[in-house]
Amino acid sequence: METIEIYLLITAFLMLLSVVSSKLSNTFGIPALFIFLGLGMLAGSDGILGIYFDDVALAQNIGTLALIFILFGGGLDTTWKAIKPVLKEGVILATLGVFLTAFVVALGVYFVFDFTFLEALLLGAIISSTDAAAVFAILRAKGIALKKKITPLLELESGSNDPMAIFLTIAILQIILLPNETSVGDWIIKFFLQFIIGGVFGYAFGAVMPIILNRIHLSFYGLYPVFTIGWVLLLFASSSMLGGNGFLAVYLAGIVANTKEFVHKKNLVGFHDGLSWIMQITVFLALGLLVFPSELPEVAWQGLAIALWLMFIARPVGVFISLALSSFNIREKAFISWVGLRGAVPIVLATYPYLSEGYDNSHIIFNTVFFMVLASILIQGTSLPFMAKWLKVESVKYQKEEVVASPLLFNTLKQFYIEKDSSVIGKSIVELDLPLDFLILMINRKNEYIKPTGSTLLEENDMLLIQCNGEKRYRRILKRFK
């Protein structure tokens, strides 16, 4: 019992310290990711608490589970209308951009380390994906608003480029370890199958989830988050078992679900945002514990050289070629190139060689990737406000003129009674799929006033207080209540 209590005490202390320390991100512009990793290192065997942790398989499983909910939460918080104009550019960056970045990084690694080119390409694939969670935290903390389509592009790219990096890492690692059992042609076919199956499953699960949530009518709100957790895990497992890319599936499912209205939507989005933070803190602390800081000086110079090569050469090459036909100008492409912070995914991917028997350079790759991630989030993360101002990509904020009249003056309030044979009896408000400007402000039920929500079930003889623009529109929408 004492052992369990000690573990719980340490876990609680680290999580609370992580939350409190994240304030440094707002005050000094230090990425929260860097703080979480640093706390994990301080708590590790070379740190203050001296916690010995070298279970690579457990760390990888924690990373996989965390990434599932981080990607779903990111997708659920993504607005389709915002990313639609940059969909083509985002997809190209998340696929071709990742491949080009990995390839150019491999060129640098090949000359710095005594690696074969395939081994160099493996390290390039591991480090090729970006993590924009820290980027947006810094931009929000410093009050930086980016102009045009830069923000949605960075949001889409960071959420969708992990599957490509994971695919490249696994493919190259298997080609290295099993050269006679794999071929480029097989992997090309597997690539398309993974993304097609993952895309189909993600879209289907994302479209069906709101329908189920609206019709299941659970008695307790607390069961709705439980349902979404189970739904996401079911999606990832089923998609992966059938050969699809589960990470792409959960991210896409979040985006598709967010295009629909469903009960407790605001609360569920907030729940998954909090769950994403729990997962980020957990995986960063675990990865920080996994590394031995005393071993990092051995790869410091090589890691720094490759990190600088990645920042100033590899990432810009991938971005400028991928966005060659886009409407973004040179300054905007340069800023997008600089917003290439590396996060937890490269460190998790660096554990794959560790768990592969017969590969001798896994230790060097893991320490190098960890050092590169630290360098990336520290150098690029702290310089983002300066780069945004220097490259002139900040949007200009205009003050709105004085409001002449309230929009309420142009709306009408109506009363409507739900009759005995109405088709909406027993349905929740969100199931009616009402327009945004058709508002049910209040319900009078048996002389009691109810403040309606999306999950409120309509009953016979309910009196609705409705606000809607225009008499004709009001009558047309009310046909759904007959």
Buried (B, 14 or more C-beta within 10 A) or exposed (E): EEEEEEEEEEEEEBBEBBBEBBEBBBEEBBBBBBBBBBBBBBBBBBBEBEBEBEEBEEBBBBBBBBBBBBBBBBBBBBEEEBBEBBEEBBBBBBBBBBBBBBBBBBBBBBEBBEBEEBBBBBBBBBBBBBBBBBBBBBBEBBEBBBEBBBBBBBBBBBBBBBBBBBBBBBBBBBBBBEEEEBEEEEBEEBBEBBBBBBBBBBBBBBBBBBEEBBEEEBEEEEEBBEBBBEBBBEBBEBBBEEEBBBBBBBBBBBBBBBEBBBBBBEBBBEBBEEBBBBBBBBBBBBBBBBBBBEBBEBBEEBBBBBBBBBBEBBBBBBBBBBBEEBEBEEEBBBBBBBBBBBBBBBBBBBBBBBEEEEBEBBBBBBBBBBBBBBBBBBBBBBBBBEBBEEBEBBEEEEEEEEEEEEEEEEBEEBEBEBEEEBEBBEBBBBBBEBEEEBBBEBBBBEEEEEEBBBBBBBBBEBBBBBBBBEEEBBEEBBEBBE
